[in-house]
Amino acid sequence: MGASTDTETTPDIAGYRRGQAVGIQGLASIMAAKHKKFLHADKKAVLLEQSANAQVLKIRLGATRTHLQYAVLAIEQFTNRIEMGLDTLPHWTAEDADQLSNNLKYHVVKVQTSLLSLSDDLREYDEISPSVSSGCKQALAMGHESLDDIGATVKAVRRSDALEAVKRLSRIRERVRLLDAVLTQIQ
């Protein structure tokens, strides 16, 4: 086979390579077809980027949810006897509050880190679907409220205020459940 020429490698554009004249309409249809092809490729790229961003955000939310659940478990070590009705009054001391605070410290830091990363990612990502953005913003609010409730629970244990500790624990549990719902909505 001989060397290929430009006419062999370039597609026939409405007879242009065959030496025929291409009218304005012919060029317009060629350009429209190319533009449509690029738009389709751009749309696929946007969808791919949205999907990748959603998965990163889902990982952040999963970490937040996991460490909030660990916080619930740590608090339950102190509230279970009261919630089950075995004790009517707590017998908590300042040492118990200190122990609870130490047990929660790691998980609180992890939740704070996850929420900060989630917030940064939401600001950084250009391509994200509105539903994912909305869910993540709700999760951010729930995460910060849960951190407030964790701190209030430690204070309630320090005061031996069982009613307040159980109330705050219930609120954290509810937010973990709501985070599960947000996680299932992110595709």
C-alpha positions in Angstrom: 0.0 0.0 0.0 1.2 3.5 -0.8 1.5 6.4 1.5 -1.9 7.8 2.5 -2.9 11.3 1.5 -4.9 13.9 3.3 -8.0 13.0 1.4 -7.8 9.3 2.5 -7.5 10.1 6.3 -9.9 13.0 6.4 -13.6 12.0 6.3 -15.7 13.1 3.4 -17.5 16.2 4.6 -20.6 16.5 2.5 -18.7 15.9 -0.7 -15.9 18.4 0.1 -13.1 15.9 -0.3 -14.6 14.8 -3.6 -14.2 18.3 -4.9 -17.8 19.3 -4.6 -18.9 22.6 -3.2 -20.3 22.6 0.3 -22.9 25.2 0.8 -23.5 27.2 4.0 -26.2 24.8 5.1 -23.9 21.9 4.6 -21.2 23.5 6.8 -23.8 24.5 9.3 -25.1 20.9 9.6 -21.5 19.6 9.9 -20.7 22.1 12.7 -24.0 21.4 14.4 -23.2 17.6 14.4 -19.7 18.3 15.8 -21.1 20.6 18.4 -23.8 18.1 19.4 -21.1 15.4 19.7 -19.0 17.7 22.0 -22.0 18.6 24.1 -22.8 14.9 24.6 -19.1 14.3 25.6 -19.2 17.3 28.0 -22.5 16.1 29.5 -20.9 12.7 30.2 -17.9 14.3 31.7 -20.1 16.4 34.0 -22.1 13.4 35.1 -18.9 11.4 35.7 -17.5 14.3 37.8 -20.7 14.6 39.7 -20.7 10.9 40.5 -17.0 11.0 41.7 -17.7 14.0 43.9 -20.8 12.4 45.3 -18.8 9.3 46.3 -16.1 11.4 48.0 -18.9 13.2 50.0 -20.5 9.9 50.8 -17.3 8.7 52.3 -17.1 11.8 54.4 -20.7 11.4 55.6 -20.0 7.7 56.3 -17.1 8.6 58.5 -19.2 11.2 60.4 -22.0 8.7 60.9 -19.6 6.0 62.1 -17.9 8.1 64.7 -21.3 9.5 65.9 -22.5 6.0 66.4 -19.3 5.2 68.4 -20.1 8.2 70.5 -23.6 6.9 71.1 -22.2 3.6 72.2 -19.8 5.3 74.6 -22.6 7.4 76.1 -24.8 4.3 76.4 -22.3 2.7 78.8 -23.4 5.4 81.3 -27.1 5.7 80.4 -28.2 2.1 79.8 -29.1 1.3 83.4 -31.3 4.3 83.6 -32.9 3.8 80.2 -33.7 0.1 81.1 -35.2 1.2 84.4 -32.6 -0.6 86.5 -31.6 2.7 88.2 -33.9 5.5 88.9 -31.1 7.9 89.9 -27.7 8.0 88.4 -24.7 7.4 90.5 -22.4 9.4 88.3 -19.3 11.2 89.7 -17.0 13.7 88.2 -14.6 10.9 87.5 -17.4 9.2 85.4 -17.8 12.5 83.4 -14.0 12.6 82.9 -14.0 9.0 81.7 -16.9 9.6 79.3 -15.1 12.7 78.0 -11.9 10.7 77.4 -13.9 7.9 75.7 -15.5 10.5 73.4 -12.5 12.6 72.6 -11.2 10.5 69.7 -14.6 10.2 68.1 -15.4 13.9 68.5 -12.1 14.8 66.8 -12.9 12.4 63.9 -16.4 13.9 63.5 -15.0 17.4 63.5 -12.4 16.4 60.9 -15.0 14.8 58.7 -17.3 17.8 58.9 -14.5 20.2 58.1 -13.5 18.0 55.1 -17.2 17.8 54.0 -17.6 21.5 54.2 -14.4 22.2 52.3 -15.4 19.6 49.6 -18.8 21.2 49.2 -17.1 24.6 48.6 -14.5 23.2 46.3 -16.6 21.0 44.0 -18.0 22.7 41.0 -20.0 19.7 39.7 -22.4 18.3 42.3 -26.0 17.6 41.9 -28.5 19.8 43.9 -29.9 16.8 45.8 -26.4 15.7 47.0 -25.5 19.2 47.9 -28.7 19.6 49.9 -28.2 16.3 51.7 -24.7 17.2 52.6 -25.7 20.6 54.0 -28.3 18.9 56.1 -25.7 16.4 57.3 -23.3 19.2 58.2 -26.0 20.9 60.4 -26.8 17.6 62.0 -23.2 16.8 62.7 -22.6 20.1 64.4 -25.7 19.8 66.4 -24.6 16.3 67.5 -21.3 17.6 68.6 -23.1 20.2 70.8 -25.3 17.4 72.2 -22.2 15.2 73.0 -20.7 18.1 75.0 -24.0 18.7 76.7 -24.2 15.0 77.6 -20.8 15.0 79.3 -22.0 18.1 81.3 -25.2 16.3 82.2 -23.2 13.3 83.5 -21.0 15.6 85.5 -24.2 17.1 87.1 -25.8 13.6 87.5 -28.7 14.9 85.4 -30.0 11.6 83.9 -33.0 13.2 82.2 -30.8 15.6 80.2 -28.2 13.0 79.4 -30.8 10.6 78.0 -32.6 13.5 76.1 -29.3 14.5 74.4 -28.4 10.9 73.7 -31.8 10.4 72.0 -31.2 13.4 69.8 -27.8 12.1 68.7 -29.3 8.7 67.9 -32.0 10.4 65.8 -29.4 12.3 63.8 -27.4 9.1 63.2 -30.6 7.6 61.8 -31.1 10.7 59.6 -27.5 10.5 58.4 -28.3 6.9 57.3 -31.2 8.3 55.2 -28.9 10.9 53.6 -26.3 8.3 52.8 -28.8 6.0 51.1 -30.0 8.9 48.9 -26.5 9.7 47.6 -25.9 7.7 44.4 
